[in-house]
Each structure stands twice: as structure tokens, then as C-alpha cells.
Amino acid sequence: MSTTRHTIVTMDERPDLIDPAQNLPSAAWPTFMMQDKIVERHWMKIYDQYPEYQFALLESDTQRIVAMGNSVPLEWRGDPKELPAGGIDWILPAVFENPPPSGDTCRCLFALQIVVDPGLRGRALSGAAVQAMLSIGRNRGCRSLFAPVRPNQKHMYPLTPIERYIRWTTDEGLPFDAWMRVHARLGAEVVGVCEESMRISGTVAEWEDWTGLTIPESGEYIVPLALTPVLFDKEKDEGLYIEPNVWMHHIIKPD
Ligand SMILES: CC(C)(COP(=O)(O)OP(=O)(O)OC[C@H]1O[C@@H](n2cnc3c(N)ncnc32)[C@H](O)[C@@H]1OP(=O)(O)O)[C@@H](O)C(=O)NCCC(=O)NCCS
């Protein structure tokens, strides 16, 4: 598949690109975001079992990776009203451990992440990456793309409840949040909040290591790049971050 300036390659075609593509998220995410135990348990299975849904966007001239994306298919009833409070931490076990009951289901695509090369941000590559994900889903008979979207400016408003934040709009009536806006411009609708998309827990010492902060006493702390405060309990020696995301739904129309 190819657009004028970019080529979409999937990892079944180019397994040699799995490692270089994975370097993008490793560089993009803050350390604490890489500590979700459910994600850790399942991540490499997405490449083993569904390489055709993992992609890189290559610059056609240079063949360098400019963006990458991960998604997984799931036979599911496809009713946005039934989306759970879990996001990423629901999708992976649903795909690899406890599939939803079969019956009146259709093939849906669930987004896991899209990452643009940090040196190439602000050049409208993210929309091209979402379109790549949609076109992979379309080619494989998926009728919907459900994305637990991480509102990428929410970290600047960590005290605002996500239910309020996602209702903020621009003068044009589009979402205030830039990453939600990319999805909305491509036709996606907000269909709910996943309050517990990811659960990240660690000892106080681990959190101090991940964030560079010192945590002198129990309480809620604002951690850079976290979307909500992180709760620390010194007696239990635990820091707990529950990341909320917003479910957005793209209907995938056949060609
Ligand atoms: C989120 C991400 C994919 C956006 O990619 P991008 O290529 O930088 O974004 P684009 O150039 O396509 O711009 C998309 C929108 O974001 C806005 N934007 C881009 N950089 C911005 C910045 N630094 N601050 C505020 N808005 C910004 C753009 O103006 C555009 O919005 P508009 O056209 O409606 O005004 C990219 O920043 C990224 O990879 N982030 C790390 C991983 C991540 O958060 N992924 C998404 C969740 S899985």
C-alpha cells in the first residue's frame, strides 16, 4: 500500500522492521508508561500472532520509518455502548486470553498505539498513520476501529476530570485536544470514557526511579506527562496510576 509520499508496510511483510519500529515508542513514552504489567505480558504476541495489523509508515523516497502503529482484531458485538471501562488493559486480555462470547459478532479493529518519529512531529503525519490503520482494517474486513485514545494534551490539565476535558472544544466545534481532533477530523466519534485504560503500579522506589521525583510522604502527586495524579501510599510502599482514555469509534466503510 502506498500514498504519494509514504508507503505502509505491515510486519508480516517486513519482520525486519519490528525492532526499528519499536524504537519509536521506546523513545516516545515516559518510563512509567512502559510499566503496565498486562501490556508487558501480551505485547510481543501482537507481533507473533497478528503481524499483519502492525505497521510502519515509510517515507517513500528514503524508506525511513516516520511513524508506526499497532492494532489487533477482535470478534466482538461491535456495539459502542458495550465498550468497557478498561481500554488497553481490556483489549489485550480479550484478544489473547478471554475472547468475548461468539455469536452475533463482527470483526472489529482495536487500536493500541500510534507513534510519530519525535523529530517529525507537527507535519500532519499522525492523520496519515490513522488512515493507514483504517486501511489495514478495511483490507481485512473490519467494520469498525475502536481506539482508546490517550488525549495527548491532558497531561497539562491533570486535575480536570477526563469527562469534562473531553467535552472541551475549539471555536470550530472540534475537540480541544489535538490527538482527539485528528481522529475527529477523520470521522471518529467519542463514544465513552475508559476510566481504567491502563493500571500502572510500582513500589515508591520504582516510581522515584521512573520519574526522577522524590516522594517524601503518602498522597496524590502530579507526575509530568501523567494524565491524572498518581496516588502514593508509603505504608503499602505503592504508587498507583490509573490512566483514563477516551473511546473513539471510526466506522470503516468498505471500498
Ligand atoms: C500524538 C502524535 C501521534 C501526533 O503526531 P504529530 O505528527 O505530531 O501530529 P500532527 O502534525 O499530525 O498534528 C496533529 C494535531 O496536533 C497538533 N499538534 C502537533 N504538535 C503539537 C504540539 N506540540 N502542541 C500542540 N498541538 C500540536 C497539530 O496542530 C494538529 O492539530 P490541528 O491540525 O487540529 O491544529 C505524536 O505527537 C506522538 O507520536 N506522540 C507520542 C505518542 C502518542 O501520544 N501517541 C498517541 C496516543 S497512542
The ligand as an ORCA input file, in Angstrom:
! r2SCAN-3c Opt
* xyz 0 1
  C       0.230     12.270     19.127
  C       1.107     12.227     17.884
  C       0.861     10.890     17.190
  C       0.723     13.411     16.970
  O       1.553     13.333     15.843
  P       2.070     14.637     15.030
  O       2.587     14.128     13.736
  O       2.983     15.418     15.878
  O       0.766     15.476     14.857
  P       0.270     16.251     13.543
  O       1.361     17.049     12.942
  O      -0.406     15.243     12.663
  O      -0.776     17.233     14.193
  C      -1.963     16.756     14.757
  C      -2.593     17.858     15.556
  O      -1.784     18.100     16.706
  C      -1.400     19.446     16.748
  N      -0.059     19.489     17.309
  C       1.049     18.934     16.804
  N       2.078     19.172     17.629
  C       1.579     19.876     18.673
  C       2.132     20.418     19.857
  N       3.426     20.268     20.159
  N       1.327     21.087     20.699
  C       0.019     21.236     20.433
  N      -0.576     20.732     19.331
  C       0.204     20.081     18.468
  C      -1.449     19.918     15.335
  O      -1.622     21.314     15.273
  C      -2.650     19.154     14.795
  O      -3.861     19.741     15.203
  P      -4.741     20.701     14.242
  O      -4.356     20.410     12.836
  O      -6.131     20.309     14.522
  O      -4.391     22.023     14.741
  C       2.605     12.360     18.235
  O       2.786     13.552     18.964
  C       3.180     11.211     19.038
  O       3.667     10.237     18.465
  N       3.154     11.316     20.385
  C       3.692     10.283     21.294
  C       2.817      9.059     21.301
  C       1.360      9.383     21.450
  O       0.950     10.177     22.293
  N       0.541      8.730     20.617
  C      -0.892      8.911     20.663
  C      -1.534      8.032     21.663
  S      -1.393      6.319     21.242
*
